Amino acid sequence: MEVCPRKDAMPERLSLEEASYIRYADLLARLEELFPSVSRRRIEQIISAETDAITGGLLRIVPAEVETGAMEMLEREAGSSDEGEVA
């Protein structure tokens, strides 16, 4: 059983130049400046709701480092579960 996927099976990686993105912190700061009477918590709720509305609640892209970190965590979990197995 293969724990780690083959390197040639990695998902396609997109560069940030291929789409329009802004930093979350910049968006939050800009909206707080434009709407000073609205609480930060409410602005964060609205950003989250708009993100879900646009993406359907699904992540379309993630930083490439997420894959590396997820693989490391899964390999550790698979290793710890293998240690308890009796063949």
C-alpha positions as CSV (number, residue, x, y, z in Angstrom):
1,M,0.0,0.0,0.0
2,E,1.5,3.3,-1.1
3,V,1.4,5.9,1.7
4,C,2.8,8.8,-0.2
5,P,1.5,9.6,-3.7
6,R,3.9,9.5,-6.6
7,K,5.6,12.8,-7.3
8,D,4.3,12.8,-10.9
9,A,0.7,12.6,-9.6
10,M,1.0,16.0,-7.9
11,P,-1.9,18.4,-8.7
12,E,-1.3,21.2,-11.1
13,R,0.2,24.3,-9.5
14,L,-1.0,27.7,-10.4
15,S,1.0,30.9,-10.1
16,L,-0.5,34.0,-8.5
17,E,-0.1,35.8,-11.7
18,E,-2.8,33.6,-13.3
19,A,-5.6,35.1,-11.1
20,S,-6.4,38.2,-9.1
21,Y,-5.8,37.9,-5.3
22,I,-5.4,40.3,-2.4
23,R,-4.0,39.6,1.0
24,Y,-6.7,39.0,3.6
25,A,-5.1,41.4,6.1
26,D,-5.1,44.2,3.4
27,L,-8.8,43.6,2.6
28,L,-9.7,43.6,6.3
29,A,-7.8,46.9,6.9
30,R,-9.3,48.5,3.8
31,L,-12.8,47.6,4.8
32,E,-12.3,48.7,8.4
33,E,-11.1,52.1,7.1
34,L,-14.1,52.4,4.8
35,F,-16.6,51.3,7.4
36,P,-15.3,52.5,10.8
37,S,-18.7,52.0,12.4
38,V,-18.8,48.3,11.7
39,S,-17.0,45.9,14.1
40,R,-14.0,43.9,12.9
41,R,-15.9,40.7,13.8
42,R,-18.8,41.7,11.5
43,I,-16.4,42.6,8.7
44,E,-14.7,39.2,9.1
45,Q,-18.1,37.5,9.0
46,I,-19.0,39.3,5.8
47,I,-15.7,38.4,4.1
48,S,-16.2,34.8,5.1
49,A,-19.8,34.8,3.7
50,E,-18.7,36.4,0.5
51,T,-15.9,33.9,0.1
52,D,-18.3,31.0,0.6
53,A,-20.8,32.6,-1.9
54,I,-18.1,33.0,-4.6
55,T,-16.4,29.6,-4.0
56,G,-19.4,27.6,-3.0
57,G,-17.5,26.8,0.2
58,L,-14.9,24.9,-1.7
59,L,-11.2,25.9,-1.8
60,R,-10.2,26.3,-5.4
61,I,-6.5,27.0,-4.7
62,V,-4.3,26.7,-1.7
63,P,-0.7,27.7,-1.1
64,A,1.6,25.0,-2.5
65,E,3.2,24.6,1.0
66,V,-0.2,23.2,2.2
67,E,0.4,20.0,0.2
68,T,3.9,19.5,1.7
69,G,2.6,20.1,5.2
70,A,-0.4,17.8,4.7
71,M,1.8,15.0,3.3
72,E,4.1,15.3,6.3
73,M,1.2,15.1,8.7
74,L,-0.4,12.1,6.9
75,E,3.0,10.3,6.7
76,R,3.4,10.7,10.5
77,E,-0.2,9.5,11.1
78,A,0.3,6.5,8.8
79,G,3.6,5.7,10.6
80,S,2.0,5.8,14.0
81,S,-0.9,3.6,13.0
82,D,1.4,1.1,11.3
83,E,3.4,0.8,14.6
84,G,0.3,-0.5,16.4
85,E,-0.6,-3.1,13.7
86,V,0.1,-6.8,14.1
87,A,0.9,-8.6,10.9
